[in-house]
Amino acid sequence: MNEVVLDASAILAYIQEERGAENLTKEILDHAVVSTVNLAEVQSKLVKKGHDPEDAWEEILSLVNAEEPFTSDHAKIAGDLIAKTEKYGLSLGDRSCLALAIALKAPVYTTEQIWKNLKLGVPIHVIR
């Protein structure tokens, strides 16, 4: 299996043991990469919920194989995606995740049902 990209929502579902988390198998997690933008998003949500910042950070990093810096190429892709995604209300974090998947030509895993409507040239797996 090649790299797969995890959206913040998928990481949060796994950490919080939500429905769909069981679909993120060990094989998927062993090949999982995440954008640093999405790392910040997950960290923010966990800290806001009262998690200890250091424990939250360690837990997030333990789930993924690699963290990918948000590069200027990713920024351009994410910015360009607004034309195809605006009607679906995707956030900058969402588009950053998708930009990484597009750049890597990798499938992406999310809990966001609306992503099923996207046709961006990469496989999108909605885990619940």
Secondary structure, 3 states (H helix, E strand, C coil): CCCEEECHHHHHHHHCCCCCHHHCCHHHHHCEEEEHHHHHHHHHHHHHCCCCHHHHHHHHHHHCCEEECCCHHHHHHHHHCHHHHHHHCCCHHHHHHHHHHHHHCCCEEECCHHHHHCCCCCCEEECC
